[in-house]
């Protein structure tokens, strides 16, 4: 093995409860193995790379890198930049007219003396990393790109568990534990908990699972109205499930009549196709980001679902709350920190071997932790709604997961 002389780290995309932990873990591992290896961290993700703007990791930073484990977010900053979206890069002033952002990035890495680039991000970040790695290889730059899989949606093929997802589910559950107390603030209250998850319902399902664990650990006093039934999850709606609004409204109205409230969990991507169709029918433009994704905050699925259900179940008051920014900006929990450290340790090993890829447990190879080849990495992995623990949740709350799709009424 030959050690790299200088490595670079960048984080990109949305936040997840693993970014600072991953940065700290990489710095610590390199420092343990060989403190002479130079480390830089690009500010603001691929934006910093294009501009050659970076932090120099000093001995003081190496000594205190463990502090990063205590904080959420990314100390070095994120941005949503797609190197193959030339028009967007020019518009944002990241490259000049006529320049190829990939070549600008590759040349900047050479200028900065980088041997190995560590990218920490989700499927978009690692797709960008894959494109950059392919460009570097094709043009004989001799640089290695190594990715770490960050996404709270846990939706990257073929990675079994993405960094930060466990923490996000746990934090979302804790968030809703306070929100749900609003169930007695008004008669016939409908509470909608919108959870992040564009195409995949894993996080919503896992958040419901973690929240119900909190209910299991609580003591109740129904004689004075402190009844678990009022704090329960009454419905879970995710992109992978077909939704019959009329049937669900009938079921949920019975819940409302019984416990005077209804609490539902929805993925931000659930029902989006119907919402977009409705907006376009009204002649409204649907905003998209640099990657072509619909801007879900503009579409507002939680509000849409609340409006659909409110009248149908006889709600007097409706409350929509979103746990996404609360959960994704958390520091990593112990379970995630173990996963992050194992991936970071392997990433450093791969740096010595000059082995590109994304670190993760490969579902196509018996869940072995390895450097998964970039061309095999893609987003949009659906959550398996037949997973035992999810089936148990739906059975417990009396919800039918196989209803015929029908988002009109």
C-alpha positions as CSV (number, residue, x, y, z in Angstrom):
1,X,0.0,0.0,0.0
2,X,1.2,3.6,-0.7
3,X,-0.1,6.4,1.4
4,X,-1.8,9.4,-0.1
5,X,0.0,12.7,0.3
6,X,-3.0,14.9,0.5
7,X,-6.7,13.9,0.9
8,X,-9.7,16.2,0.6
9,X,-13.2,15.8,2.3
10,X,-16.4,17.4,1.2
11,X,-20.1,17.1,2.2
12,X,-22.9,17.8,-0.1
13,X,-26.7,17.7,-0.5
14,X,-29.1,18.1,2.4
15,X,-28.1,17.5,6.0
16,X,-28.1,14.2,7.8
17,X,-27.1,13.2,11.4
18,X,-23.8,11.8,10.2
19,X,-21.9,14.5,8.4
20,X,-19.8,16.0,11.2
21,X,-19.3,12.5,12.6
22,X,-18.0,11.2,9.3
23,X,-15.7,14.2,8.9
24,X,-14.4,13.7,12.4
25,X,-14.0,10.0,11.9
26,X,-12.0,10.4,8.7
27,X,-9.7,13.0,10.3
28,X,-9.2,10.8,13.4
29,X,-8.4,7.7,11.4
30,X,-5.9,9.4,9.1
31,X,-4.3,10.9,12.1
32,X,-4.1,7.6,13.9
33,X,-2.5,5.9,10.9
34,X,-0.1,8.6,9.7
35,X,-0.4,12.3,10.9
36,X,1.9,13.4,8.1
37,X,-0.9,12.8,5.6
38,X,-2.2,16.3,4.7
39,X,-6.0,16.8,4.9
40,X,-8.1,19.6,3.5
41,X,-11.9,20.1,3.7
42,X,-13.7,22.0,0.9
43,X,-16.1,24.6,2.1
44,X,-19.7,24.2,0.9
45,X,-19.3,20.9,-1.0
46,X,-18.7,20.9,-4.7
47,X,-19.1,24.7,-4.7
48,X,-15.9,24.9,-2.6
49,X,-14.2,22.4,-4.9
50,X,-14.9,24.4,-8.0
51,X,-13.7,27.6,-6.3
52,X,-10.6,26.0,-4.6
53,X,-12.0,27.2,-1.2
54,X,-11.0,24.9,1.7
55,X,-10.1,24.5,5.3
56,X,-6.6,23.3,6.1
57,X,-6.8,20.6,8.8
58,X,-4.3,21.7,11.4
59,X,-2.7,19.8,14.3
60,X,-5.2,21.6,16.6
61,X,-8.2,20.4,14.4
62,X,-6.7,16.8,14.5
63,X,-6.4,16.9,18.2
64,X,-10.0,18.0,18.7
65,X,-11.7,16.2,15.8
66,X,-13.8,14.2,18.3
67,X,-15.7,17.4,19.1
68,X,-17.4,17.1,15.7
69,X,-19.2,13.9,17.0
70,X,-21.2,16.1,19.4
71,X,-22.8,18.3,16.7
72,X,-25.3,17.9,13.9
73,X,-25.0,19.5,10.5
74,X,-21.7,19.9,8.6
75,X,-19.1,22.2,10.0
76,X,-17.5,22.5,6.6
77,X,-20.7,23.4,4.8
78,X,-23.0,21.9,2.2
79,X,-24.4,22.9,-1.2
80,X,-26.5,21.3,-3.9
81,X,-24.3,21.4,-7.0
82,X,-24.5,19.0,-9.9
83,X,-21.3,19.1,-11.9
84,X,-23.0,17.8,-15.1
85,X,-25.6,20.6,-14.9
86,X,-23.4,23.1,-16.8
87,X,-26.2,25.7,-17.2
88,X,-26.9,25.8,-13.4
89,X,-23.2,26.0,-12.5
90,X,-22.8,29.0,-14.9
91,X,-25.9,30.7,-13.6
92,X,-24.6,30.4,-10.0
93,X,-21.2,31.8,-11.0
94,X,-19.4,28.6,-10.1
95,X,-17.8,28.3,-13.6
96,X,-17.4,30.6,-16.6
97,X,-19.3,30.4,-19.9
98,X,-17.7,27.7,-22.0
99,X,-16.1,25.8,-19.1
100,X,-16.9,22.2,-18.2
101,X,-17.5,22.0,-14.4
102,X,-16.1,18.5,-14.2
103,X,-12.9,19.6,-15.8
104,X,-12.8,22.7,-13.6
105,X,-13.2,20.4,-10.5
106,X,-10.6,17.9,-11.7
107,X,-8.1,20.6,-12.5
108,X,-8.7,22.2,-9.1
109,X,-8.0,18.8,-7.4
110,X,-4.7,18.6,-9.3
111,X,-3.9,22.2,-8.5
112,X,-4.6,21.6,-4.8
113,X,-2.4,18.5,-4.8
114,X,-5.2,16.1,-3.8
115,X,-4.6,12.3,-4.3
116,X,-7.9,11.2,-2.7
117,X,-11.3,12.9,-2.6
118,X,-13.8,11.8,0.1
119,X,-17.4,12.7,-0.7
120,X,-20.0,12.4,2.0
121,X,-23.5,12.6,0.6
122,X,-26.7,10.9,-0.7
123,X,-27.5,9.5,-4.0
124,X,-27.2,12.8,-5.8
125,X,-23.8,13.5,-4.2
126,X,-22.5,10.1,-5.0
127,X,-23.9,10.2,-8.5
128,X,-21.9,13.4,-8.9
129,X,-18.9,11.7,-7.4
130,X,-19.4,8.7,-9.8
131,X,-19.5,11.1,-12.7
132,X,-16.4,12.9,-11.5
133,X,-14.5,9.6,-10.8
134,X,-15.4,8.4,-14.4
135,X,-14.2,11.7,-15.8
136,X,-10.9,11.5,-13.8
137,X,-10.3,7.9,-15.0
138,X,-11.2,8.6,-18.6
139,X,-8.8,11.6,-18.7
140,X,-6.0,9.9,-16.7
141,X,-5.9,12.3,-13.8
142,X,-4.8,9.5,-11.5
143,X,-7.1,10.6,-8.6
144,X,-9.2,8.4,-6.3
145,X,-12.8,9.3,-5.3
146,X,-14.3,7.5,-2.2
147,X,-17.9,8.1,-1.1
148,X,-19.7,7.7,2.2
149,X,-23.5,7.2,1.9
150,X,-25.5,9.9,3.7
151,X,-29.2,9.9,3.4
152,X,-31.9,9.8,6.0
153,X,-34.2,8.3,3.5
154,X,-32.1,5.1,3.5
155,X,-32.9,4.7,-0.2
156,X,-29.6,4.0,-2.0
157,X,-29.1,0.9,-4.1
158,X,-27.4,-1.5,-3.1
159,X,-26.6,-0.1,0.4
160,X,-28.3,-1.9,3.3
161,X,-28.1,1.1,5.7
162,X,-27.3,4.7,5.0
163,X,-25.4,6.8,7.5
164,X,-27.7,9.0,9.7
165,X,-31.0,7.3,9.0
166,X,-31.3,5.5,12.3
167,X,-30.7,8.8,14.2
168,X,-33.2,10.7,12.0
169,X,-35.9,8.1,12.8
170,X,-35.2,8.3,16.5
171,X,-35.2,12.1,16.5
172,X,-38.4,12.3,14.5
173,X,-40.1,10.1,17.1
174,X,-38.9,12.4,19.9
175,X,-40.1,15.4,18.0
176,X,-43.6,14.0,17.6
177,X,-43.7,12.9,21.3
178,X,-44.2,16.6,22.1
179,X,-46.3,17.5,19.1
180,X,-48.9,14.8,19.8
181,X,-49.8,16.4,23.2
182,X,-51.7,18.9,21.1
183,X,-54.3,16.2,20.6
184,X,-56.2,17.6,23.7
185,X,-55.8,21.2,22.8
186,X,-59.0,21.1,20.8
187,X,-61.9,18.7,20.3
188,X,-61.7,16.5,17.2
189,X,-58.0,17.4,16.4
190,X,-56.3,16.1,13.3
191,X,-52.5,16.0,13.6
192,X,-50.4,15.4,10.5
193,X,-46.7,14.5,11.0
194,X,-44.9,15.0,7.7
195,X,-41.6,13.1,7.6
196,X,-38.9,13.5,5.0
197,X,-38.7,10.9,2.2
198,X,-39.1,11.9,-1.4
199,X,-39.4,8.5,-3.0
200,X,-38.9,6.1,-0.1
201,X,-41.1,5.6,2.9
202,X,-38.4,3.9,5.1
203,X,-37.9,7.0,7.3
204,X,-41.6,7.6,7.9
205,X,-42.1,3.9,8.7
206,X,-39.0,3.8,11.0
207,X,-40.1,7.0,12.7
208,X,-43.5,5.5,13.5
209,X,-41.7,2.4,14.8
210,X,-39.5,4.4,17.1
211,X,-42.4,6.6,18.3
212,X,-44.4,3.5,19.1
213,X,-41.5,2.2,21.2
214,X,-41.8,5.4,23.2
215,X,-45.5,4.7,23.7
216,X,-44.6,1.2,24.8
217,X,-42.3,2.6,27.5
218,X,-44.9,5.0,28.8
219,X,-47.5,4.5,31.6
220,X,-51.1,5.5,31.0
221,X,-54.1,6.7,33.1
222,X,-57.2,6.4,30.9
223,X,-59.5,7.1,33.8
224,X,-58.6,10.8,33.5
225,X,-58.1,10.9,29.7
226,X,-54.4,9.9,29.6
227,X,-55.1,7.1,27.1
228,X,-52.6,5.5,24.7
229,X,-55.3,5.4,22.0
230,X,-55.2,9.2,21.8
231,X,-51.4,9.2,21.5
232,X,-51.2,6.3,19.0
233,X,-50.2,6.5,15.3
234,X,-53.5,6.1,13.5
235,X,-52.3,6.1,9.9
236,X,-49.0,5.8,8.0
237,X,-48.9,6.9,4.4
238,X,-45.7,6.4,2.3
239,X,-44.9,6.6,-1.5
240,X,-44.8,2.8,-1.9
241,X,-48.4,2.3,-0.6
242,X,-51.5,2.7,-2.7
243,X,-53.9,5.1,-0.9
244,X,-57.7,4.9,-1.0
245,X,-58.6,8.2,0.6
246,X,-62.3,7.4,0.9
247,X,-61.6,4.1,2.7
248,X,-59.0,5.6,4.9
249,X,-61.2,8.5,5.8
250,X,-64.0,6.2,6.8
251,X,-61.6,4.2,9.1
252,X,-60.1,7.4,10.5
253,X,-63.5,8.9,11.2
254,X,-64.3,6.0,13.4
255,X,-61.0,6.7,15.3
256,X,-61.9,10.3,15.6
257,X,-65.4,9.5,17.0
258,X,-63.8,7.1,19.5
259,X,-60.8,9.1,20.8
260,X,-61.5,12.6,19.7
261,X,-58.3,12.9,17.7
262,X,-56.4,11.4,14.7
263,X,-52.6,11.3,14.4
264,X,-51.2,10.4,11.0
265,X,-47.6,10.0,9.7
266,X,-46.9,10.8,6.0
267,X,-43.8,10.8,3.8
268,X,-43.2,14.1,2.1
269,X,-43.3,12.2,-1.2
270,X,-46.6,10.5,-0.6
271,X,-49.3,11.6,-3.0
272,X,-46.9,14.0,-4.8
273,X,-48.0,12.9,-8.3
274,X,-51.6,13.7,-7.5
275,X,-50.6,17.1,-6.0
276,X,-48.4,18.0,-9.0
277,X,-51.2,17.0,-11.4
278,X,-53.6,19.2,-9.5
279,X,-51.2,22.2,-9.5
280,X,-50.5,21.8,-13.2
281,X,-54.2,21.6,-14.0
282,X,-54.5,25.0,-12.4
283,X,-51.7,26.3,-14.6
284,X,-49.2,26.6,-11.7
285,X,-45.5,26.0,-12.3
286,X,-44.0,23.3,-10.2
287,X,-40.5,24.4,-9.0
288,X,-37.5,22.0,-9.2
289,X,-33.9,22.0,-7.9
290,X,-30.6,21.7,-9.9
291,X,-31.1,17.9,-9.9
292,X,-34.6,18.2,-11.4
293,X,-36.3,17.1,-8.2
294,X,-39.6,18.8,-7.3
295,X,-39.2,21.2,-4.4
296,X,-41.4,19.5,-1.9
297,X,-41.6,22.5,0.4
298,X,-43.4,24.3,-2.4
299,X,-45.7,21.4,-3.0
300,X,-46.4,20.9,0.7
301,X,-47.8,17.3,0.9
302,X,-48.6,17.5,4.6
303,X,-50.9,20.4,4.0
304,X,-52.5,18.7,1.0
305,X,-53.2,15.5,3.0
306,X,-54.6,17.5,5.9
307,X,-57.0,19.3,3.5
308,X,-58.1,16.0,2.0
309,X,-58.8,14.3,5.3
310,X,-60.1,17.2,7.5
311,X,-63.6,17.5,6.2
312,X,-63.9,13.8,5.5
313,X,-63.2,12.8,9.1
314,X,-65.0,15.7,10.7
315,X,-61.9,17.5,12.2
316,X,-62.6,20.7,14.0
317,X,-58.9,21.7,13.9
318,X,-55.9,20.5,11.9
319,X,-52.2,20.8,12.8
320,X,-49.5,20.0,10.3
321,X,-46.0,19.6,11.7
322,X,-42.7,18.6,9.9
323,X,-39.9,16.9,11.8
324,X,-37.4,17.0,8.9
325,X,-35.2,19.9,9.8
326,X,-35.3,18.9,13.5
327,X,-34.2,15.3,12.8
328,X,-31.8,15.8,10.0
329,X,-29.7,18.3,11.9
330,X,-29.2,16.1,14.9
331,X,-25.8,14.7,16.0
332,X,-25.5,11.0,15.3
333,X,-26.6,8.5,17.9
334,X,-24.4,5.7,19.2
335,X,-25.8,3.2,16.7
336,X,-25.0,5.5,13.7
337,X,-21.6,6.4,15.1
338,X,-20.6,2.8,15.1
339,X,-21.7,2.5,11.4
340,X,-20.0,5.7,10.5
341,X,-16.7,4.8,12.1
342,X,-16.6,1.4,10.4
343,X,-17.3,3.0,7.0
344,X,-14.7,5.7,7.7
345,X,-12.1,3.2,8.7
346,X,-12.7,1.2,5.5
347,X,-12.6,4.5,3.4
348,X,-9.1,5.2,4.7
349,X,-8.0,1.6,3.9
350,X,-9.4,2.1,0.3
351,X,-7.5,5.4,0.1
352,X,-4.2,3.5,0.6
353,X,-5.3,1.0,-2.0
354,X,-6.5,3.7,-4.4
355,X,-9.8,1.9,-4.6
356,X,-12.7,4.1,-5.6
357,X,-16.3,3.3,-4.5
358,X,-19.0,4.0,-1.9
359,X,-18.6,2.5,1.5
360,X,-21.5,0.4,2.6
361,X,-22.9,-3.1,3.3
362,X,-23.6,-4.5,-0.2
363,X,-27.0,-6.1,-0.3
364,X,-26.0,-7.9,-3.5
365,X,-23.0,-9.5,-1.9
366,X,-24.3,-10.9,1.4
367,X,-24.3,-7.5,3.2
368,X,-20.5,-7.4,3.2
369,X,-19.0,-4.0,4.1
370,X,-17.0,-3.0,1.0
371,X,-16.2,-0.3,-1.5
372,X,-19.3,-0.6,-3.8
373,X,-18.6,0.3,-7.4
374,X,-19.8,3.8,-8.3
375,X,-21.8,2.6,-11.4
376,X,-23.9,0.4,-9.1
377,X,-24.9,3.3,-6.9
378,X,-28.3,4.9,-7.5
379,X,-31.1,6.4,-5.5
380,X,-34.8,5.7,-5.3
381,X,-34.6,2.3,-3.6
382,X,-38.1,1.6,-2.4
383,X,-39.0,0.6,1.1
384,X,-40.3,-3.0,1.3
385,X,-43.8,-2.6,2.8
386,X,-43.9,-6.3,3.5
387,X,-41.1,-5.9,6.1
388,X,-42.2,-7.7,9.2
389,X,-42.0,-4.8,11.6
390,X,-43.9,-2.5,9.3
391,X,-46.6,-5.1,8.8
392,X,-46.9,-5.4,12.6
393,X,-47.4,-1.6,12.9
394,X,-50.2,-1.5,10.3
395,X,-51.8,-4.6,11.8
396,X,-51.7,-3.0,15.3
397,X,-53.4,0.3,14.0
398,X,-55.9,-1.5,11.8
399,X,-54.6,-0.1,8.5
400,X,-54.9,-1.9,5.2
401,X,-51.6,-1.6,3.2
402,X,-53.0,-3.1,0.0
403,X,-55.8,-0.6,-0.8
404,X,-56.5,0.3,-4.3
405,X,-54.9,3.6,-5.3
406,X,-57.3,6.4,-5.5
407,X,-56.3,9.9,-4.6
408,X,-59.4,11.7,-5.8
409,X,-62.7,12.2,-3.9
